[in-house]
Amino acid sequence: MNDTFAREVLDGLSATPKKLPSKYFYDKKGDHLFQQIMKLDEYYLTSCEHEILSSSKEALLKLSTAGGKPFNLVEFGAGDGYKTKILLRYFLEQKADFEYAPIDISENVLELLENNLKEELPDLQLKPVADDYFSALHSLRNGGRRNVILFLGSNIGNFTEELAFNFLGKVYDAMKRDDLLLIGFDLKKDPAIIRAAYNDSKGVTREFNLNLLRRINTELKAGIDVDKFIHYPVYNPMTGTAKSYLVSTEDQEFEINGTKISLEAWEAIHTEVSQKFSLNDITRMAIQTGFTELENYFDKRRYFVDAVWKK
Ligand SMILES: C[S@@+](CC[C@H](N)C(=O)[O-])C[C@H]1O[C@@H](n2cnc3c(N)ncnc32)[C@H](O)[C@@H]1O
């Protein structure tokens, strides 16, 4: 893991323009900061999806148990499971026969989730998987059980468009005929509301972005002066893309594993993309990746949608 981390960080910082993979936000500190982000008023995504899952849990249970067979609830990028617990709790109360398999690249967050679920929902059948989205896809092929796949939080928006299509195509290929995919999309809305979600007044998203540099310092002994960077988020309403950057405030140099990295004053490192979608964008994605749209569940403000797709 550390080798891959070092290689991807070096590749990204040697590229033009510079970039860092957002999957590396999530070390122990990053997980904690993301939990703080989810509680921010400006980060509307969490409360919207919480509302959607609360109001659609009965319908989702019906879809998941159609056919009356046990199923696997597989979640890509589960995080701390704050919203998923709405479904887990309800499904257990209704005596559904299922196993929950949260997949996350952060071993730390999976451990938190596992400990929390063992305490809060001791009857839950649980099989956590510490892995990358792409390498975990094969688990969908295991066994004969139906998969109900969750991809919440608009995690799909953290992919570039090309990678999102590629990932969904691979999910489609790995799915069995009666599997379902429940996927959360953050919808296009007032650009000021979107930008604020990545530039909160308490500065938590700023810390989250800068933590990527701190992680590189801790794990790769890089000696980056984090104070020489500013957090700079933008939203482009033409493309529906929110992007976060770390901008170097002066000329600077540091070394990673013997490789010198130089940044000029005001040079930016691209760290995160958070794509926003229209309903037409979502339909196009479903069609182009082979899926059939089954249902769309919205929050009252229609800021967010949880879409159910089948093969
Ligand atoms: C934005 S958080 C969202 C968490 C949760 N889905 C939610 O909606 O609250 C993204 C989560 O996906 C995980 N993640 C990011 N990139 C990943 C990857 N390539 N493979 C597996 N997990 C990944 C992170 O560790 C993090 O827990």
The ligand as a Gaussian input file, in Angstrom:
#p B3LYP/6-31G(d) Opt

LIG

0 1
 C      -16.832000      11.005000       0.580000
 S      -16.642000       9.615000       1.654000
 C      -18.326000       9.053000       1.670000
 C      -18.613000       7.970000       2.646000
 C      -20.053000       7.434000       2.595000
 N      -20.329000       6.752000       1.331000
 C      -21.040000       8.543000       2.793000
 O      -21.820000       8.803000       1.871000
 O      -21.042000       9.160000       3.866000
 C      -15.839000       8.469000       0.568000
 C      -15.453000       7.146000       1.198000
 O      -15.005000       6.314000       0.128000
 C      -13.730000       5.763000       0.440000
 N      -12.980000       5.683000      -0.819000
 C      -12.521000       6.720000      -1.564000
 N      -11.891000       6.267000      -2.658000
 C      -11.952000       4.906000      -2.605000
 C      -11.488000       3.854000      -3.443000
 N      -10.834000       4.126000      -4.571000
 N      -11.743000       2.585000      -3.078000
 C      -12.415000       2.285000      -1.921000
 N      -12.877000       3.254000      -1.084000
 C      -12.649000       4.533000      -1.421000
 C      -13.106000       6.706000       1.438000
 O      -12.159000       6.067000       2.271000
 C      -14.330000       7.239000       2.196000
 O      -14.607000       6.469000       3.341000

